[in-house]
């Protein structure tokens, strides 16, 4: 599904948070939204998912997202946010099954076999099968994040929006999550838009990047081109490339393997 933003602008009172963002994202791409804290990354995700008021337009396959019925929007877009709202003692499996709701044939449609398969697959892919009966209220931050990722995989949207999908995850699950999302793109040919802080992850996985500075697009395009030394130095007021090399140098240490 083609995602098109045209002159997307978000303002709170006199303060413009996102300023005239335009881009087109075709199928099969993984777009990373990068930039310092407060640059407007999450706000763009919120606007695309119609949870934040904006001017300009968001079009999904040419259709204005603002005019779509919520049920249709829910079939097209899947969103993983940082703040999971959990106040009921659902089991992990129930939370994952809620992802199938947008596919159900109304309230009494019941679960089809396809729904069960999708739920099983999502639990498996996210490593949550063993925790399926556990109440989500008792999960660790990382497990909760994976439960909601499983819900998203079960939902099988046409476009995934991920706001810091590995925020609470340790290295193993971070690697697993990024590989899982990359496989999902390869298998379905669909697209993902992610907010990432980790520029190494953005470089490793992003096919495209939107680099933001105070709500403006510094550049949009191929990741390697956008995350250039010059662009990064400008946006972070730091020679990011030298900094990163210095950090990774810690691991080029002969005492590590003795
Ligand atoms: P990022 O994801 O890049 O860290 P955000 O999109 O979360 O940035 O926020 C961008 C800016 O907008 C921040 O300065 C934040 O304080 C501000 N902001 C976000 N939501 C609101 C709101 N509801 N009212 C006023 N300001 C907001």
Boltz pocket constraint, residues with backbone or C-beta under 6 A from the ligand:
constraints:
  - pocket:
      binder: B
      contacts: [[A, 12], [A, 17], [A, 35], [A, 36], [A, 37], [A, 38], [A, 39], [A, 40], [A, 41], [A, 42], [A, 43], [A, 44], [A, 195]]
      max_distance: 6.0
